């Protein structure tokens, strides 16, 4: 599909010094200071510069603020949307982007209200539910001039991906979810949310190390990709303005009618006991395939990039 960008897309903005009166209006209150903002965006730019494929960055105006998009792959290829994990940004797709962009025009979208280059206009005005965030994603897709697409979504992005697939099912052809939040039951979800809240209380090097192990395991590739990013996000106490990834109801999961692939890690403490997640998915999602990576953690696409990207491409290619 030949995608022509409409004139509403704006050039990406570089990080710049802000005076105190500009902070809330330009970063939406996510970053605590201009120092934190500029340092994190410097990390973002350095990691994105290591992408193994050519990419473009641009901003799209939406009703909440600017959505930042990183696009890779031929504009003539079929479009595909990629949704990242929470407290992160689109650079998280580094391990799999070459494989995906070899077949698709991939649009990696920075989630508005999260710690990335998307920018809220007003810290009080942000999507406060899964449906509201899905509606925002519809805005972004409309501005990109893409209609029905495949979607790859990981962790919190998987939670959004499931909301998007049920809020606007006509927009999703196939749905590939990697360790999706929203699938675990309530007790597991509450454990995770409580653990994330406690991260910012009484920080210490030992606590930070345990936090990083909890979030991404101990694979050196995962630490290299995002360990420094998460350490600074938590040390600076960035405030994500996004809805909590509460479990989708059985009725909502049953509304996922398009072919769906779920990739889970056998040692993922966030999704929790993998067999429980599998049972819940199989009970409610109709056209479902599940792939379990036995030693995978919540960073499974970093630990096993060839397996994950290969499985997804095989699934989407049908």
VMD Tcl script that draws the C-alpha trace (Angstrom):
set ca {
  {0.00 0.00 0.00}
  {1.36 3.40 -0.97}
  {0.93 5.73 2.00}
  {1.15 9.47 1.36}
  {1.62 11.55 4.47}
  {-1.03 14.27 4.81}
  {0.00 17.89 5.48}
  {-1.06 17.74 9.15}
  {2.12 15.82 10.03}
  {4.71 18.12 11.52}
  {8.50 17.76 11.70}
  {9.73 16.18 14.91}
  {10.78 18.70 17.56}
  {14.20 18.51 19.16}
  {14.48 18.82 22.93}
  {15.05 22.45 23.90}
  {15.44 24.41 27.14}
  {12.13 25.42 28.72}
  {11.42 28.25 31.09}
  {9.30 27.46 34.19}
  {6.11 28.76 32.61}
  {6.47 26.38 29.68}
  {7.07 23.10 31.53}
  {3.49 21.89 31.96}
  {2.33 23.11 28.56}
  {5.14 21.44 26.62}
  {5.77 18.18 28.43}
  {2.33 17.68 29.96}
  {3.72 17.28 33.44}
  {5.30 13.88 32.70}
  {8.88 15.05 33.28}
  {9.74 16.68 36.61}
  {12.24 19.13 35.12}
  {13.83 20.25 31.89}
  {17.03 18.50 33.00}
  {15.21 15.17 33.27}
  {13.37 15.72 30.01}
  {16.46 16.60 27.99}
  {18.57 13.82 29.49}
  {15.94 11.16 28.77}
  {15.37 12.39 25.23}
  {19.13 12.28 24.69}
  {19.05 8.60 25.69}
  {16.04 8.06 23.40}
  {17.87 9.63 20.43}
  {21.04 7.63 21.07}
  {19.14 4.34 21.20}
  {17.06 5.14 18.14}
  {20.24 6.00 16.24}
  {21.25 2.34 16.70}
  {18.23 1.06 14.77}
  {19.55 -1.25 12.05}
  {17.18 0.21 9.44}
  {16.42 3.62 8.01}
  {13.69 5.42 9.93}
  {11.80 8.70 9.94}
  {10.40 10.65 12.89}
  {7.46 13.03 12.80}
  {4.77 14.49 15.03}
  {1.02 14.39 14.51}
  {-1.37 16.84 16.18}
  {-4.22 15.17 18.10}
  {-6.93 16.32 20.49}
  {-4.61 15.65 23.47}
  {-1.35 16.94 22.04}
  {1.39 15.85 19.64}
  {1.78 12.15 18.92}
  {5.33 11.15 18.02}
  {5.76 8.45 15.38}
  {8.85 6.56 14.24}
  {8.31 5.00 10.82}
  {10.45 2.34 9.16}
  {10.04 0.21 6.06}
  {9.00 1.01 2.52}
  {6.06 3.44 2.20}
  {4.74 1.06 -0.45}
  {4.59 -1.87 2.00}
  {1.43 -2.76 3.98}
  {1.06 -0.53 7.06}
  {1.50 -1.90 10.56}
  {1.14 -0.26 13.98}
  {3.52 -1.00 16.89}
  {2.65 -0.13 20.52}
  {5.35 -0.13 23.19}
  {5.44 -1.05 26.89}
  {4.76 1.49 29.66}
  {7.39 3.90 31.04}
  {9.16 3.55 27.72}
  {9.10 4.57 24.07}
  {9.43 3.26 20.54}
  {13.16 2.52 20.77}
  {12.13 -0.66 22.65}
  {11.48 -2.29 19.23}
  {15.20 -2.19 18.31}
  {15.72 -6.00 18.44}
  {12.89 -6.82 16.00}
  {12.46 -3.73 13.82}
  {14.73 -4.94 11.00}
  {12.68 -8.11 10.50}
  {9.35 -6.27 10.72}
  {10.35 -3.34 8.51}
  {11.57 -5.77 5.87}
  {7.93 -6.64 5.18}
  {5.83 -3.71 6.43}
  {5.67 0.04 6.72}
  {5.92 -0.01 10.51}
  {4.59 2.92 12.52}
  {5.98 2.77 16.06}
  {3.82 5.19 18.05}
  {4.93 6.86 21.28}
  {1.97 6.58 23.64}
  {0.69 9.98 24.72}
  {1.03 10.65 28.45}
  {3.96 8.24 28.75}
  {7.68 8.97 29.07}
  {8.67 9.62 25.47}
  {8.46 12.21 22.69}
  {4.67 12.44 22.47}
  {3.55 15.58 24.27}
  {0.36 16.45 26.13}
  {-0.97 19.96 25.62}
  {-2.46 20.07 29.11}
  {-1.40 17.83 32.05}
  {-5.04 17.72 33.18}
  {-6.32 16.53 29.80}
  {-5.15 13.04 28.91}
  {-6.83 9.70 28.04}
  {-8.19 8.31 31.29}
  {-9.55 4.96 30.07}
  {-8.72 2.23 27.60}
  {-11.46 3.44 25.27}
  {-10.18 7.01 25.41}
  {-6.65 5.86 24.58}
  {-8.03 3.70 21.75}
  {-9.93 6.70 20.39}
  {-6.68 8.69 20.46}
  {-4.98 5.88 18.52}
  {-7.78 6.09 15.94}
  {-6.94 9.78 15.54}
  {-3.30 8.93 14.92}
  {-4.20 6.24 12.37}
  {-6.51 8.66 10.58}
  {-3.76 11.28 10.33}
  {-1.40 8.60 9.00}
  {-4.09 7.79 6.42}
  {-3.98 4.09 7.23}
  {-7.16 2.08 7.51}
  {-7.16 -1.59 8.45}
  {-3.73 -2.67 9.71}
  {-1.98 -5.40 11.58}
  {-0.98 -4.46 15.13}
  {2.05 -5.59 17.17}
  {1.80 -4.60 20.82}
  {3.84 -5.42 23.91}
  {3.06 -5.30 27.65}
  {1.05 -2.11 28.34}
  {0.90 -1.64 24.58}
  {-0.80 -5.05 24.46}
  {-3.45 -3.73 26.85}
  {-4.01 -0.79 24.51}
  {-3.92 -3.12 21.49}
  {-6.77 -5.21 22.90}
  {-8.80 -2.08 23.63}
  {-8.12 -0.78 20.12}
  {-9.13 -4.13 18.59}
  {-12.48 -4.06 20.42}
  {-13.12 -0.30 20.25}
  {-12.49 -0.18 16.48}
  {-12.43 -3.80 15.24}
  {-12.76 -2.66 11.63}
  {-9.26 -1.18 11.91}
  {-7.39 -4.35 12.97}
  {-6.69 -7.21 10.54}
  {-4.50 -9.35 12.81}
  {-3.36 -8.74 16.38}
  {0.03 -9.89 17.72}
  {0.42 -9.42 21.49}
  {3.71 -9.85 23.36}
  {3.38 -10.42 27.14}
  {0.19 -8.29 27.22}
  {-1.04 -6.64 30.37}
  {-4.82 -6.73 30.68}
  {-4.74 -10.50 30.27}
  {-3.69 -11.45 33.84}
  {-6.46 -11.73 36.43}
  {-7.16 -9.03 39.04}
  {-4.98 -10.38 41.85}
  {-1.91 -10.60 39.62}
  {-2.56 -7.14 38.17}
  {-2.87 -5.62 41.65}
  {0.42 -7.23 42.67}
  {2.14 -5.65 39.68}
  {0.61 -2.20 40.19}
  {1.51 -2.25 43.90}
  {5.09 -3.24 43.08}
  {5.36 -0.38 40.56}
  {4.01 2.12 43.09}
  {6.55 0.97 45.68}
  {9.47 1.42 43.28}
  {9.68 5.15 43.95}
  {9.61 4.84 47.77}
  {13.01 4.67 49.47}
  {15.14 4.16 46.38}
  {18.58 2.60 46.71}
  {21.03 0.93 44.30}
  {20.00 -2.52 45.57}
  {16.30 -1.73 45.19}
  {16.87 -0.38 41.69}
  {18.74 -3.55 40.72}
  {15.87 -5.68 42.00}
  {13.40 -3.49 40.13}
  {15.27 -3.87 36.85}
  {15.44 -7.65 37.33}
  {11.71 -7.69 37.99}
  {10.88 -5.63 34.91}
  {13.23 -7.12 32.34}
  {15.08 -10.08 33.81}
  {18.86 -10.26 33.83}
  {19.69 -10.76 30.16}
  {22.55 -8.34 29.35}
  {20.88 -7.43 26.03}
  {17.78 -6.21 27.85}
  {19.88 -4.26 30.34}
  {21.84 -2.64 27.53}
  {18.69 -1.71 25.63}
  {16.68 -0.12 28.42}
  {18.32 -0.53 31.83}
  {19.73 3.01 31.89}
  {16.42 4.39 30.63}
  {14.30 2.76 33.35}
  {16.81 3.64 36.06}
  {16.55 7.34 35.21}
  {12.76 7.26 34.72}
  {12.33 5.88 38.24}
  {15.11 7.94 39.82}
  {13.54 11.16 38.51}
  {10.03 9.97 39.44}
  {8.52 10.74 36.06}
  {4.72 10.85 36.23}
  {3.01 8.83 33.52}
  {-0.44 10.17 32.69}
  {-2.01 7.01 31.32}
  {-4.83 4.77 32.58}
  {-3.92 1.72 34.68}
  {-3.77 -1.56 32.70}
  {-6.61 -3.24 34.57}
  {-7.76 -6.69 33.41}
  {-10.08 -6.74 30.44}
  {-13.38 -8.37 31.27}
  {-14.25 -11.73 29.78}
  {-16.90 -10.00 27.69}
  {-14.34 -7.54 26.34}
  {-11.89 -10.32 25.50}
  {-14.66 -12.18 23.70}
  {-15.12 -9.13 21.48}
  {-11.64 -9.73 20.00}
  {-12.78 -11.41 16.81}
  {-9.78 -11.01 14.54}
  {-6.99 -13.65 14.43}
  {-4.84 -13.11 17.52}
  {-1.37 -14.33 18.49}
  {-0.18 -14.09 22.09}
  {3.50 -14.63 22.93}
  {4.24 -15.25 26.60}
  {7.37 -15.81 28.65}
  {7.48 -18.77 31.01}
  {9.34 -16.70 33.64}
  {7.50 -13.39 33.34}
  {6.71 -12.00 36.82}
  {4.42 -9.27 35.46}
  {2.03 -11.51 33.52}
  {2.47 -14.06 36.29}
  {1.76 -17.81 36.20}
  {1.71 -18.51 32.50}
  {-0.84 -21.33 32.55}
  {-3.40 -19.06 34.21}
  {-2.93 -16.44 31.53}
  {-3.23 -19.10 28.84}
  {-6.46 -20.46 30.33}
  {-8.00 -17.01 30.50}
  {-7.03 -16.22 26.92}
  {-8.31 -19.53 25.56}
  {-11.58 -19.24 27.48}
  {-12.48 -15.89 25.94}
  {-10.56 -15.17 22.73}
  {-11.99 -17.06 19.78}
  {-9.43 -17.18 16.96}
  {-6.33 -17.55 19.11}
  {-2.78 -18.86 18.85}
  {-0.38 -18.93 21.79}
  {3.40 -19.30 21.78}
  {5.20 -19.74 25.12}
  {8.94 -19.07 25.35}
  {9.84 -21.24 28.37}
  {12.72 -19.12 29.70}
  {11.33 -15.81 28.51}
  {10.68 -12.88 30.84}
  {8.80 -9.63 30.25}
  {11.64 -8.74 27.84}
  {11.08 -11.84 25.70}
  {11.34 -9.94 22.39}
  {14.82 -8.79 23.46}
  {15.92 -12.20 24.73}
  {14.60 -14.14 21.73}
  {14.26 -11.57 18.90}
  {14.54 -14.05 16.02}
  {11.98 -16.42 17.48}
  {9.52 -13.63 18.35}
  {9.82 -11.73 15.07}
  {9.77 -14.94 13.02}
  {6.63 -16.19 14.76}
  {4.90 -12.85 14.33}
  {5.81 -12.57 10.63}
  {4.59 -16.11 9.98}
  {1.30 -15.26 11.72}
  {0.79 -11.92 9.98}
  {1.79 -13.31 6.59}
  {-1.24 -15.53 6.23}
}
mol new
graphics top color blue
foreach p $ca { graphics top sphere $p radius 0.5 }
foreach p [lrange $ca 0 end-1] q [lrange $ca 1 end] { graphics top cylinder $p $q radius 0.2 }
display resetview
